[in-house]
Amino acid sequence: MNFFFCIMFNYHYIQILLLKFKQNDYMKVKIIIVALFSFMQVSVSSAQTTFSGSFQHKGILRTYRVYIPAIYNPTTPVPLLYNLHGYGSNNIEQEFYADFRPIADTAGFIIVHPNGTFDASNNRFWNAFGGSTVDDIGFFSALTDTIRARYSINPNRIYSTGMSNGGFMSYDLACALSSRIAAIASVTGSMTNARFISCNASHPMPVMEIHGTADGTVPYAGNILFAPIDSVVNYWARFNNCTMTPLITQVPDINTTDGSRAEHYVYDHGDLGSKVELYKIIGGGHTWPGAPVNIGVTNRDFSASTEIWRFLSRYSLSGLTTSLADKGAVQVPPFNIYPNPSQDKFMVSFSDFSEKTISIINYSGQIIQRYKSYSDNEILNIDAKGIYFVTVISGNQTVTKKIIKY
């Protein structure tokens, strides 16, 4: 079984490595493959706390793996982390490539590695791009129920992260299953342009994105299907009412031979303590920083897994975890916008006649209208179709809502 296990894991990386190296570099590939086999055999022999499970969901057999740290105590509810594989990969590969198990061993959370379904090309995928009838959102809701029935899970501390297609799926969960997901992180993933329109998160959603500027699979600048990474980050920062001028720091370039360096962007002071963070890997490829193997330009200046857990672990569904919560937080002034989406005008209704500053901001972050109001009703006229944000400031309180003109 261990030998078959290693074969399945390495098949994906053998293909990638053969594409990356020239013909006269095949010996390098063989050396790396032998190292991978040795690594896998050692890892498998010590995985006594990993269990496999499956159930039928809408006529499809769905499979998953659960990692239970040795310090788990069923009398104490613990956080749950979904770790999602990329397109064409699987849960076993993701478990070892983007490894959170050593972190879970000390932090005490449970990790679930689900499998996507197969597409027409027999590649596993998550239905985050459209064009499929597979109900992955429903599957994750059912999987959460299944895991909670078997293990002691804190329902307010459920997180998702993933590589590439798994990052896209994590964003989908943030948009469509926010009643159960407290925060997410994406590595080399993004959002589709269509997802911006349908995203409907019900609470401030802390988000971390880790992305290379030389990613050839999911381009940093976006394309006809994938949104630019800066637009994704700005979307969530604005949604959370974060400060839109980020704090930027240079990650120490402790490995000068990895072909890349990293910048860390922090959008702070969001509602309920939420933040949005970006690790911009200058020169980085479609890879997981700090991974045990190189499948392209892999940054070695920090561990993506460590930083992701550092970020996610701060949050619960109601905001910061109890030990970090700001007890002096104020409530934002309520207002409603309707109809939304709209083909014509938008009506805005407020709860009082106090002075308010209203700003309309486009998808690129540009303020296209700003004015003061003392009314309890306003009409918004927007000429061009697209996604916009309406920000209302009243005293020291701020709230932002997304609107769509079609």
NORNOR-V985713 format. One record per residue. N is the residue number from 1. RES is the residue in one letter. PSI is psi in degrees with one decimal (999 if undefined). OMEGA is omega in whole degrees, -180 to 180 (NA if undefined). NEAR is the number of other C-alpha atoms within 12 Angstrom. Layout:
n:N res:RES psi:PSI omega:OMEGA near:NEAR
n:N res:RES psi:PSI omega:OMEGA near:NEAR
//
This chain:
n:1 res:M psi:-40.5 omega:180 near:11
n:2 res:N psi:-39.7 omega:-179 near:19
n:3 res:F psi:-45.9 omega:178 near:18
n:4 res:F psi:-39.9 omega:179 near:14
n:5 res:F psi:-46.4 omega:-180 near:25
n:6 res:C psi:-40.1 omega:179 near:29
n:7 res:I psi:-46.8 omega:-177 near:22
n:8 res:M psi:-40.4 omega:-179 near:23
n:9 res:F psi:-45.7 omega:-172 near:31
n:10 res:N psi:-19.7 omega:-179 near:36
n:11 res:Y psi:-42.5 omega:-179 near:22
n:12 res:H psi:-44.9 omega:-176 near:28
n:13 res:Y psi:-29.8 omega:175 near:34
n:14 res:I psi:-45.2 omega:179 near:28
n:15 res:Q psi:-45.4 omega:-179 near:18
n:16 res:I psi:-44.5 omega:-178 near:23
n:17 res:L psi:-39.8 omega:179 near:27
n:18 res:L psi:-31.0 omega:177 near:24
n:19 res:L psi:-30.7 omega:-174 near:16
n:20 res:K psi:-30.8 omega:-174 near:20
n:21 res:F psi:149.7 omega:174 near:20
n:22 res:K psi:167.8 omega:-176 near:13
n:23 res:Q psi:-38.4 omega:-178 near:13
n:24 res:N psi:2.2 omega:178 near:11
n:25 res:D psi:14.2 omega:-177 near:15
n:26 res:Y psi:-29.8 omega:179 near:17
n:27 res:M psi:-35.9 omega:176 near:15
n:28 res:K psi:-41.3 omega:179 near:18
n:29 res:V psi:-45.4 omega:-179 near:27
n:30 res:K psi:-41.2 omega:180 near:20
n:31 res:I psi:-44.2 omega:180 near:15
n:32 res:I psi:-39.8 omega:-179 near:25
n:33 res:I psi:-42.8 omega:178 near:29
n:34 res:V psi:-41.7 omega:179 near:19
n:35 res:A psi:-39.3 omega:179 near:19
n:36 res:L psi:-44.0 omega:180 near:32
n:37 res:F psi:-42.9 omega:-180 near:27
n:38 res:S psi:-43.4 omega:179 near:20
n:39 res:F psi:-45.1 omega:-178 near:24
n:40 res:M psi:-41.5 omega:-177 near:31
n:41 res:Q psi:-40.4 omega:178 near:23
n:42 res:V psi:-43.1 omega:-177 near:18
n:43 res:S psi:-42.0 omega:-177 near:26
n:44 res:V psi:-39.4 omega:-176 near:23
n:45 res:S psi:-20.8 omega:-177 near:17
n:46 res:S psi:12.1 omega:-175 near:17
n:47 res:A psi:51.2 omega:-178 near:25
n:48 res:Q psi:-17.8 omega:-175 near:15
n:49 res:T psi:19.6 omega:177 near:23
n:50 res:T psi:128.9 omega:-179 near:24
n:51 res:F psi:146.2 omega:179 near:22
n:52 res:S psi:148.7 omega:179 near:23
n:53 res:G psi:167.4 omega:179 near:21
n:54 res:S psi:157.4 omega:172 near:21
n:55 res:F psi:161.1 omega:178 near:21
n:56 res:Q psi:131.5 omega:175 near:16
n:57 res:H psi:112.5 omega:-179 near:21
n:58 res:K psi:46.4 omega:175 near:15
n:59 res:G psi:4.5 omega:-179 near:12
n:60 res:I psi:133.3 omega:175 near:18
n:61 res:L psi:116.2 omega:-180 near:18
n:62 res:R psi:135.4 omega:-176 near:30
n:63 res:T psi:156.1 omega:-178 near:27
n:64 res:Y psi:163.6 omega:175 near:35
n:65 res:R psi:143.5 omega:-180 near:31
n:66 res:V psi:128.8 omega:176 near:38
n:67 res:Y psi:120.9 omega:-179 near:40
n:68 res:I psi:115.5 omega:179 near:38
n:69 res:P psi:155.4 omega:-177 near:31
n:70 res:A psi:-26.0 omega:-177 near:22
n:71 res:I psi:2.3 omega:180 near:20
n:72 res:Y psi:132.8 omega:177 near:25
n:73 res:N psi:114.7 omega:-175 near:16
n:74 res:P psi:-10.8 omega:178 near:20
n:75 res:T psi:-7.4 omega:-178 near:11
n:76 res:T psi:115.2 omega:178 near:14
n:77 res:P psi:135.8 omega:-176 near:22
n:78 res:V psi:161.8 omega:176 near:31
n:79 res:P psi:158.9 omega:178 near:41
n:80 res:L psi:130.8 omega:178 near:45
n:81 res:L psi:122.4 omega:169 near:49
n:82 res:Y psi:130.1 omega:179 near:49
n:83 res:N psi:107.5 omega:-166 near:49
n:84 res:L psi:134.0 omega:-179 near:51
n:85 res:H psi:166.6 omega:177 near:45
n:86 res:G psi:178.1 omega:-180 near:45
n:87 res:Y psi:132.2 omega:179 near:36
n:88 res:G psi:-3.9 omega:178 near:31
n:89 res:S psi:-163.6 omega:178 near:37
n:90 res:N psi:177.5 omega:-173 near:40
n:91 res:N psi:-31.6 omega:180 near:40
n:92 res:I psi:-44.7 omega:178 near:39
n:93 res:E psi:-42.8 omega:-179 near:37
n:94 res:Q psi:-36.8 omega:-180 near:45
n:95 res:E psi:-37.4 omega:-177 near:40
n:96 res:F psi:-33.6 omega:-178 near:37
n:97 res:Y psi:-48.3 omega:179 near:40
n:98 res:A psi:75.6 omega:-165 near:42
n:99 res:D psi:116.0 omega:175 near:39
n:100 res:F psi:-1.8 omega:-172 near:41
n:101 res:R psi:-44.0 omega:177 near:34
n:102 res:P psi:-31.8 omega:178 near:26
n:103 res:I psi:-43.1 omega:179 near:28
n:104 res:A psi:-31.6 omega:-179 near:30
n:105 res:D psi:-28.3 omega:179 near:20
n:106 res:T psi:-32.5 omega:-179 near:17
n:107 res:A psi:-19.5 omega:172 near:24
n:108 res:G psi:24.6 omega:177 near:30
n:109 res:F psi:160.8 omega:179 near:38
n:110 res:I psi:139.5 omega:179 near:45
n:111 res:I psi:134.0 omega:174 near:45
n:112 res:V psi:127.3 omega:177 near:46
n:113 res:H psi:96.2 omega:-180 near:47
n:114 res:P psi:163.9 omega:172 near:46
n:115 res:N psi:138.2 omega:169 near:43
n:116 res:G psi:177.8 omega:178 near:39
n:117 res:T psi:175.1 omega:-178 near:34
n:118 res:F psi:137.5 omega:175 near:22
n:119 res:D psi:-171.7 omega:-177 near:17
n:120 res:A psi:-21.9 omega:178 near:11
n:121 res:S psi:9.4 omega:179 near:10
n:122 res:N psi:29.3 omega:175 near:13
n:123 res:N psi:136.6 omega:177 near:19
n:124 res:R psi:141.6 omega:-178 near:28
n:125 res:F psi:165.3 omega:171 near:36
n:126 res:W psi:137.7 omega:-175 near:43
n:127 res:N psi:66.6 omega:180 near:34
n:128 res:A psi:-3.1 omega:-177 near:38
n:129 res:F psi:-4.6 omega:-175 near:29
n:130 res:G psi:174.7 omega:178 near:21
n:131 res:G psi:4.3 omega:179 near:13
n:132 res:S psi:153.3 omega:178 near:15
n:133 res:T psi:0.6 omega:-179 near:18
n:134 res:V psi:128.5 omega:-179 near:26
n:135 res:D psi:80.9 omega:180 near:27
n:136 res:D psi:-31.4 omega:177 near:33
n:137 res:I psi:-46.8 omega:177 near:30
n:138 res:G psi:-37.2 omega:178 near:22
n:139 res:F psi:-45.0 omega:-179 near:32
n:140 res:F psi:-34.0 omega:176 near:43
n:141 res:S psi:-44.0 omega:179 near:24
n:142 res:A psi:-38.2 omega:179 near:23
n:143 res:L psi:-39.6 omega:177 near:32
n:144 res:T psi:-42.9 omega:177 near:38
n:145 res:D psi:-41.2 omega:-179 near:21
n:146 res:T psi:-46.0 omega:-179 near:24
n:147 res:I psi:-40.7 omega:-180 near:36
n:148 res:R psi:-28.5 omega:179 near:27
n:149 res:A psi:-24.1 omega:-175 near:15
n:150 res:R psi:-26.1 omega:-176 near:17
n:151 res:Y psi:160.3 omega:-179 near:28
n:152 res:S psi:98.0 omega:-175 near:25
n:153 res:I psi:137.6 omega:172 near:32
n:154 res:N psi:109.6 omega:-174 near:31
n:155 res:P psi:-15.8 omega:180 near:27
n:156 res:N psi:-2.2 omega:-177 near:29
n:157 res:R psi:64.3 omega:177 near:37
n:158 res:I psi:127.0 omega:-174 near:45
n:159 res:Y psi:161.6 omega:175 near:49
n:160 res:S psi:140.1 omega:172 near:48
n:161 res:T psi:167.6 omega:-180 near:55
n:162 res:G psi:164.6 omega:-180 near:52
n:163 res:M psi:126.0 omega:172 near:49
n:164 res:S psi:-113.1 omega:178 near:44
n:165 res:N psi:-31.7 omega:175 near:40
n:166 res:G psi:-30.3 omega:174 near:44
n:167 res:G psi:-42.9 omega:175 near:42
n:168 res:F psi:-43.8 omega:-179 near:44
n:169 res:M psi:-34.6 omega:177 near:46
n:170 res:S psi:-40.2 omega:175 near:49
n:171 res:Y psi:-39.1 omega:177 near:52
n:172 res:D psi:-40.5 omega:178 near:44
n:173 res:L psi:-38.0 omega:178 near:46
n:174 res:A psi:-34.8 omega:-178 near:42
n:175 res:C psi:-42.4 omega:-168 near:35
n:176 res:A psi:-10.9 omega:179 near:29
n:177 res:L psi:36.3 omega:-175 near:33
n:178 res:S psi:-17.0 omega:177 near:33
n:179 res:S psi:-13.9 omega:-178 near:27
n:180 res:R psi:-18.3 omega:-176 near:38
n:181 res:I psi:124.0 omega:-176 near:44
n:182 res:A psi:-34.2 omega:-178 near:45
n:183 res:A psi:158.4 omega:-179 near:54
n:184 res:I psi:163.3 omega:173 near:55
n:185 res:A psi:143.8 omega:-179 near:52
n:186 res:S psi:135.9 omega:174 near:56
n:187 res:V psi:118.9 omega:-179 near:54
n:188 res:T psi:13.7 omega:175 near:49
n:189 res:G psi:-178.9 omega:177 near:49
n:190 res:S psi:-162.5 omega:171 near:53
n:191 res:M psi:146.9 omega:172 near:46
n:192 res:T psi:155.2 omega:178 near:32
n:193 res:N psi:-32.4 omega:180 near:27
n:194 res:A psi:-31.3 omega:-177 near:21
n:195 res:R psi:-30.3 omega:178 near:30
n:196 res:F psi:-39.8 omega:-176 near:36
n:197 res:I psi:-38.7 omega:-174 near:28
n:198 res:S psi:-6.4 omega:-177 near:23
n:199 res:C psi:133.8 omega:-175 near:30
n:200 res:N psi:57.8 omega:178 near:27
n:201 res:A psi:140.3 omega:-174 near:32
n:202 res:S psi:-0.9 omega:178 near:22
n:203 res:H psi:162.4 omega:175 near:34
n:204 res:P psi:130.2 omega:-173 near:40
n:205 res:M psi:103.0 omega:174 near:51
n:206 res:P psi:133.9 omega:-175 near:54
n:207 res:V psi:136.1 omega:169 near:52
n:208 res:M psi:133.6 omega:174 near:48
n:209 res:E psi:133.5 omega:176 near:51
n:210 res:I psi:119.6 omega:-171 near:51
n:211 res:H psi:139.7 omega:178 near:51
n:212 res:G psi:141.8 omega:179 near:43
n:213 res:T psi:-16.6 omega:179 near:33
n:214 res:A psi:23.4 omega:178 near:27
n:215 res:D psi:115.3 omega:-179 near:33
n:216 res:G psi:-8.8 omega:-179 near:22
n:217 res:T psi:-48.7 omega:175 near:27
n:218 res:V psi:89.4 omega:-172 near:37
n:219 res:P psi:139.7 omega:179 near:28
n:220 res:Y psi:-36.5 omega:-179 near:36
n:221 res:A psi:-2.1 omega:179 near:22
n:222 res:G psi:178.0 omega:176 near:27
n:223 res:N psi:-162.1 omega:-175 near:17
n:224 res:I psi:-24.0 omega:-179 near:13
n:225 res:L psi:-41.1 omega:-174 near:21
n:226 res:F psi:135.6 omega:179 near:29
n:227 res:A psi:146.8 omega:174 near:30
n:228 res:P psi:144.9 omega:-177 near:31
n:229 res:I psi:-41.4 omega:179 near:38
n:230 res:D psi:-35.2 omega:178 near:33
n:231 res:S psi:-39.0 omega:178 near:29
n:232 res:V psi:-47.3 omega:-179 near:38
n:233 res:V psi:-44.7 omega:180 near:44
n:234 res:N psi:-36.8 omega:179 near:38
n:235 res:Y psi:-51.0 omega:-176 near:42
n:236 res:W psi:-34.9 omega:177 near:50
n:237 res:A psi:-41.8 omega:179 near:39
n:238 res:R psi:-39.8 omega:178 near:43
n:239 res:F psi:-38.6 omega:-178 near:43
n:240 res:N psi:-0.2 omega:-176 near:38
n:241 res:N psi:36.4 omega:176 near:37
n:242 res:C psi:161.9 omega:170 near:34
n:243 res:T psi:126.4 omega:-172 near:26
n:244 res:M psi:-4.2 omega:172 near:29
n:245 res:T psi:107.9 omega:-174 near:19
n:246 res:P psi:155.6 omega:168 near:25
n:247 res:L psi:122.0 omega:-175 near:20
n:248 res:I psi:126.0 omega:176 near:18
n:249 res:T psi:151.2 omega:177 near:18
n:250 res:Q psi:124.5 omega:176 near:20
n:251 res:V psi:129.3 omega:-180 near:24
n:252 res:P psi:127.9 omega:-177 near:16
n:253 res:D psi:73.7 omega:-174 near:20
n:254 res:I psi:-17.6 omega:176 near:17
n:255 res:N psi:103.0 omega:-174 near:18
n:256 res:T psi:2.3 omega:-178 near:14
n:257 res:T psi:7.4 omega:-176 near:14
n:258 res:D psi:0.5 omega:176 near:26
n:259 res:G psi:13.7 omega:-177 near:25
n:260 res:S psi:166.8 omega:171 near:32
n:261 res:R psi:168.7 omega:-172 near:33
n:262 res:A psi:143.8 omega:172 near:36
n:263 res:E psi:142.2 omega:-177 near:30
n:264 res:H psi:120.1 omega:180 near:28
n:265 res:Y psi:131.2 omega:180 near:31
n:266 res:V psi:118.4 omega:174 near:32
n:267 res:Y psi:111.2 omega:-167 near:35
n:268 res:D psi:176.7 omega:171 near:27
n:269 res:H psi:35.8 omega:175 near:29
n:270 res:G psi:171.4 omega:178 near:36
n:271 res:D psi:140.6 omega:179 near:34
n:272 res:L psi:31.2 omega:177 near:35
n:273 res:G psi:10.9 omega:-176 near:35
n:274 res:S psi:151.0 omega:175 near:43
n:275 res:K psi:161.3 omega:168 near:41
n:276 res:V psi:130.0 omega:-178 near:45
n:277 res:E psi:143.2 omega:177 near:46
n:278 res:L psi:127.4 omega:166 near:44
n:279 res:Y psi:107.7 omega:-180 near:45
n:280 res:K psi:111.0 omega:-176 near:37
n:281 res:I psi:102.4 omega:-178 near:40
n:282 res:I psi:114.5 omega:-178 near:29
n:283 res:G psi:-1.0 omega:-178 near:26
n:284 res:G psi:150.1 omega:-180 near:38
n:285 res:G psi:-159.7 omega:-179 near:36
n:286 res:H psi:68.2 omega:-170 near:37
n:287 res:T psi:166.1 omega:-178 near:44
n:288 res:W psi:109.7 omega:-180 near:47
n:289 res:P psi:132.6 omega:179 near:44
n:290 res:G psi:6.5 omega:-179 near:30
n:291 res:A psi:156.9 omega:-178 near:30
n:292 res:P psi:-15.2 omega:179 near:29
n:293 res:V psi:153.3 omega:175 near:32
n:294 res:N psi:127.5 omega:173 near:31
n:295 res:I psi:22.8 omega:-177 near:32
n:296 res:G psi:-159.7 omega:178 near:30
n:297 res:V psi:104.0 omega:-177 near:30
n:298 res:T psi:119.1 omega:-179 near:40
n:299 res:N psi:135.4 omega:-179 near:43
n:300 res:R psi:14.7 omega:-178 near:30
n:301 res:D psi:-18.1 omega:178 near:31
n:302 res:F psi:165.7 omega:178 near:30
n:303 res:S psi:117.6 omega:178 near:29
n:304 res:A psi:-41.1 omega:-178 near:42
n:305 res:S psi:-43.4 omega:180 near:37
n:306 res:T psi:-45.9 omega:-178 near:26
n:307 res:E psi:-36.2 omega:179 near:31
n:308 res:I psi:-46.1 omega:180 near:41
n:309 res:W psi:-38.0 omega:175 near:40
n:310 res:R psi:-41.6 omega:-178 near:21
n:311 res:F psi:-53.6 omega:-174 near:33
n:312 res:L psi:-39.2 omega:-172 near:41
n:313 res:S psi:-12.5 omega:179 near:40
n:314 res:R psi:-16.5 omega:-164 near:32
n:315 res:Y psi:150.2 omega:169 near:37
n:316 res:S psi:176.8 omega:-180 near:37
n:317 res:L psi:-28.0 omega:-178 near:35
n:318 res:S psi:8.1 omega:178 near:30
n:319 res:G psi:-141.3 omega:178 near:33
n:320 res:L psi:148.1 omega:175 near:31
n:321 res:T psi:160.0 omega:-171 near:25
n:322 res:T psi:-40.5 omega:-176 near:18
n:323 res:S psi:-17.7 omega:-176 near:12
n:324 res:L psi:-6.9 omega:-171 near:17
n:325 res:A psi:143.0 omega:175 near:18
n:326 res:D psi:104.1 omega:-176 near:18
n:327 res:K psi:-8.3 omega:179 near:14
n:328 res:G psi:11.6 omega:-177 near:9
n:329 res:A psi:146.1 omega:180 near:18
n:330 res:V psi:157.5 omega:178 near:17
n:331 res:Q psi:143.9 omega:180 near:16
n:332 res:V psi:151.2 omega:-179 near:24
n:333 res:P psi:131.0 omega:-177 near:27
n:334 res:P psi:143.8 omega:169 near:22
n:335 res:F psi:158.4 omega:-179 near:28
n:336 res:N psi:145.3 omega:176 near:25
n:337 res:I psi:130.2 omega:180 near:28
n:338 res:Y psi:155.1 omega:-16 near:24
n:339 res:P psi:156.2 omega:-180 near:20
n:340 res:N psi:110.5 omega:6 near:27
n:341 res:P psi:164.1 omega:-179 near:23
n:342 res:S psi:145.5 omega:174 near:24
n:343 res:Q psi:-15.2 omega:-173 near:19
n:344 res:D psi:-117.9 omega:-177 near:20
n:345 res:K psi:163.5 omega:174 near:23
n:346 res:F psi:134.3 omega:175 near:28
n:347 res:M psi:134.1 omega:179 near:23
n:348 res:V psi:125.6 omega:178 near:28
n:349 res:S psi:134.8 omega:-179 near:23
n:350 res:F psi:164.5 omega:-177 near:28
n:351 res:S psi:-9.6 omega:-179 near:19
n:352 res:D psi:-177.2 omega:-178 near:17
n:353 res:F psi:17.8 omega:-177 near:17
n:354 res:S psi:163.2 omega:178 near:18
n:355 res:E psi:132.9 omega:-179 near:21
n:356 res:K psi:144.5 omega:172 near:30
n:357 res:T psi:122.3 omega:-177 near:26
n:358 res:I psi:128.0 omega:177 near:32
n:359 res:S psi:139.1 omega:173 near:28
n:360 res:I psi:124.2 omega:-172 near:33
n:361 res:I psi:134.1 omega:-178 near:30
n:362 res:N psi:179.5 omega:-175 near:30
n:363 res:Y psi:-29.4 omega:-178 near:33
n:364 res:S psi:1.0 omega:179 near:23
n:365 res:G psi:8.0 omega:180 near:27
n:366 res:Q psi:136.3 omega:176 near:19
n:367 res:I psi:115.9 omega:-178 near:17
n:368 res:I psi:-20.7 omega:175 near:22
n:369 res:Q psi:143.3 omega:173 near:22
n:370 res:R psi:129.4 omega:179 near:20
n:371 res:Y psi:165.3 omega:178 near:19
n:372 res:K psi:152.0 omega:180 near:20
n:373 res:S psi:144.8 omega:175 near:23
n:374 res:Y psi:10.0 omega:-176 near:20
n:375 res:S psi:165.1 omega:173 near:19
n:376 res:D psi:3.6 omega:177 near:22
n:377 res:N psi:139.9 omega:177 near:22
n:378 res:E psi:152.8 omega:174 near:27
n:379 res:I psi:126.5 omega:179 near:20
n:380 res:L psi:125.4 omega:176 near:31
n:381 res:N psi:119.5 omega:179 near:22
n:382 res:I psi:127.4 omega:-174 near:26
n:383 res:D psi:-52.9 omega:-171 near:20
n:384 res:A psi:146.9 omega:174 near:17
n:385 res:K psi:149.9 omega:177 near:19
n:386 res:G psi:-171.3 omega:179 near:24
n:387 res:I psi:132.4 omega:-179 near:33
n:388 res:Y psi:164.4 omega:175 near:39
n:389 res:F psi:134.0 omega:176 near:40
n:390 res:V psi:117.1 omega:-180 near:41
n:391 res:T psi:129.3 omega:179 near:39
n:392 res:V psi:125.8 omega:177 near:38
n:393 res:I psi:125.3 omega:178 near:30
n:394 res:S psi:108.9 omega:-175 near:28
n:395 res:G psi:-126.2 omega:178 near:15
n:396 res:N psi:18.0 omega:-178 near:15
n:397 res:Q psi:142.6 omega:-178 near:22
n:398 res:T psi:140.7 omega:174 near:32
n:399 res:V psi:144.1 omega:-180 near:35
n:400 res:T psi:138.0 omega:175 near:37
n:401 res:K psi:147.0 omega:179 near:41
n:402 res:K psi:138.6 omega:173 near:39
n:403 res:I psi:156.7 omega:-178 near:39
n:404 res:I psi:124.2 omega:174 near:36
n:405 res:K psi:124.0 omega:-178 near:26
n:406 res:Y psi:999 omega:NA near:19
//
